[in-house]
Amino acid sequence: MEKNIKLQEPSRSGGLTIQEAFTNRKSYRGGISDRELPAQTLSDLLWSANGVNREDGGRTAASAIGGKDIEIYAIMPQGAYKYNPAVHSLELIAEGDHRPAAAGGQDFVNTVPVVLVLVSDSELFNEKAKNYPGFDITPMIAGWSAMDAGIVTQNINLFCAGNGLATITRAFMDKGALRKILKLSNTQELLLNNAVGYPQEL
């Protein structure tokens, strides 16, 4: 199994208009096919979620104080991977099918082709806080993390709505199991996840 998957160059055109995507956006509580996502679609999905869209390293998703705290883990049948936006690749964290841990008891998630798990690393805020001497960011971190996860999640939802995919944003997951599987540090917090695939009828 490849430890690193170099993703295809993301498409920067195509899909529906943003207004059409808003019209189509909905949550799929089930009804998501097990059909594998094409490599180009997976690439575009991850880039749209939180990829680099500017030469200065800026992202498709805004983040508080430019912390870029949200890290995306892709849970797929063959393994759990961490998305590296800087080089647009997936890095293998754990082999095997860990979708049941991401499902957290909701069985329909066990068969979707990919679950995007959003993790906030507070240490990335602390690094940025060095630019604000004398300002205590500690009381702000929880709110910033939640806000940033919401922004990335909305990117995922709108990409899916505009490109014929089905998704649902979820807080259910076995956090204890996922912490071990993803080898998370004490500064990393599991926040949300999106089950993604094609609608069942397609």
C-alpha positions in Angstrom: 0.0 0.0 0.0 1.3 3.5 -0.9 2.2 5.5 2.2 1.7 8.7 0.3 -0.8 9.4 -2.4 0.1 12.4 -4.6 -3.3 13.7 -5.6 -4.1 15.0 -9.1 -3.9 18.7 -9.7 -7.3 20.1 -8.5 -9.8 21.4 -11.1 -10.4 25.1 -10.6 -13.5 25.2 -12.8 -16.6 23.2 -13.4 -19.5 22.2 -11.2 -22.7 24.2 -10.7 -22.9 27.9 -9.9 -22.7 28.8 -6.2 -26.4 29.7 -6.2 -27.3 26.3 -7.7 -25.1 24.6 -5.1 -27.0 26.4 -2.3 -30.3 25.2 -4.0 -29.1 21.6 -4.0 -27.5 21.5 -0.5 -29.0 18.9 1.9 -27.9 16.3 4.4 -28.0 12.7 3.4 -28.9 10.6 6.5 -28.2 7.4 4.6 -28.8 6.9 0.9 -25.0 7.2 0.1 -23.6 4.7 -2.3 -20.5 2.7 -1.7 -19.3 3.6 -5.2 -15.6 4.7 -5.1 -14.9 8.3 -5.8 -12.7 8.9 -8.9 -9.2 10.1 -8.2 -10.0 13.6 -9.7 -13.1 14.0 -7.6 -11.3 13.1 -4.4 -8.5 15.6 -5.3 -11.1 18.3 -5.9 -13.0 17.5 -2.8 -10.0 17.8 -0.5 -8.7 21.0 -2.2 -12.1 22.6 -2.0 -12.4 21.7 1.7 -9.1 23.3 2.8 -6.6 23.3 0.1 -4.0 26.0 -0.9 -5.5 28.4 -3.4 -2.8 31.2 -3.4 0.9 31.4 -3.8 1.3 32.8 -0.3 -0.1 29.5 1.1 -3.6 30.8 1.8 -6.4 28.3 2.0 -9.9 27.9 0.5 -11.2 28.0 4.1 -10.7 31.1 6.3 -9.3 30.5 9.8 -9.0 32.6 13.0 -5.8 34.7 13.1 -4.6 32.7 10.1 -4.0 29.7 12.4 -4.9 27.1 9.7 -5.7 24.8 12.7 -8.1 22.4 10.9 -6.5 19.2 9.7 -8.4 16.8 7.5 -8.1 13.0 7.8 -9.6 10.9 5.1 -11.0 7.5 6.3 -11.3 5.1 3.4 -11.7 1.4 3.0 -8.0 0.8 2.6 -6.7 3.1 5.3 -6.8 6.3 7.2 -4.8 9.2 5.7 -3.9 12.8 6.6 -4.4 15.5 4.0 -1.3 17.6 3.4 -2.5 20.8 1.7 1.0 22.2 1.1 1.9 19.4 -1.3 -1.7 18.3 -2.1 -1.2 14.7 -1.0 -2.6 12.1 1.4 -0.2 10.6 3.9 -1.0 7.1 5.3 -1.6 7.1 9.0 -3.1 3.6 9.6 -3.8 0.7 7.2 -7.2 -1.0 7.3 -10.8 -0.1 7.3 -11.5 2.3 10.1 -14.9 3.6 8.9 -16.7 2.0 11.9 -14.8 4.2 14.3 -15.8 7.2 12.2 -19.4 6.0 12.1 -19.8 6.1 15.8 -22.8 3.7 15.7 -24.5 5.1 12.6 -24.2 2.0 10.3 -24.7 3.7 7.0 -21.3 5.4 7.4 -19.6 2.0 7.4 -20.0 1.7 3.6 -19.4 5.2 2.3 -16.3 5.6 0.2 -14.7 8.4 2.3 -15.3 10.0 5.7 -13.5 13.4 6.1 -12.6 13.8 9.8 -11.9 17.4 10.9 -9.3 17.9 13.7 -8.3 21.2 15.3 -4.7 21.5 16.5 -4.5 24.3 19.1 -0.7 24.3 18.9 -1.1 25.9 15.4 -3.0 28.8 17.1 -0.3 29.1 19.7 2.3 29.5 17.0 0.4 32.3 15.4 -0.3 34.0 18.8 3.4 34.8 18.9 2.5 37.6 16.5 0.2 39.1 19.2 2.4 39.6 22.3 0.6 40.2 25.5 -2.7 38.8 24.2 -4.0 35.7 25.9 -5.7 33.5 23.2 -6.5 30.7 25.6 -10.2 31.7 26.2 -10.7 32.0 22.4 -9.3 28.7 21.2 -12.4 26.5 21.6 -14.6 29.0 19.8 -12.1 29.6 17.0 -11.7 25.8 16.5 -15.4 25.3 16.2 -15.8 28.2 13.8 -12.9 27.0 11.6 -14.3 23.5 11.5 -17.7 25.0 10.4 -16.1 26.9 7.6 -14.3 23.8 6.3 -17.5 21.8 6.6 -19.5 24.3 4.6 -16.8 24.1 1.9 -17.3 20.3 1.8 -21.1 20.7 1.7 -21.1 23.2 -1.1 -18.6 21.2 -3.2 -20.7 18.1 -2.8 -23.9 20.0 -3.7 -22.3 21.5 -6.7 -20.8 18.3 -8.0 -23.4 15.6 -7.7 -22.2 14.1 -4.4 -24.0 13.3 -1.2 -22.8 14.2 2.2 -23.8 14.8 5.8 -22.0 16.7 8.5 -21.8 14.6 11.7 -20.5 14.9 15.3 -21.1 11.1 16.0 -17.8 9.2 16.0 -15.8 7.0 18.4 -13.4 9.6 19.5 -11.4 7.3 21.7 -10.8 4.8 18.9 -10.1 7.5 16.4 -7.5 9.3 18.6 -5.5 6.0 18.7 -6.0 5.2 15.0 -5.0 8.7 13.8 -2.2 9.0 16.4 -3.4 12.4 17.6 -1.4 14.5 20.1 -2.8 16.2 23.2 -3.2 19.4 21.3 -5.4 17.9 18.6 -9.2 17.7 19.1 -11.7 15.8 17.0 -14.6 18.1 16.1 -16.7 17.0 13.1 -16.8 14.6 10.2 -18.5 14.4 6.8 -19.5 11.1 5.2 -19.1 11.6 1.4 -20.1 9.6 -1.6 -22.6 9.5 -4.5 -26.3 9.4 -3.9 -27.6 5.8 -3.7 -29.7 6.1 -6.9 -26.7 7.0 -9.1 
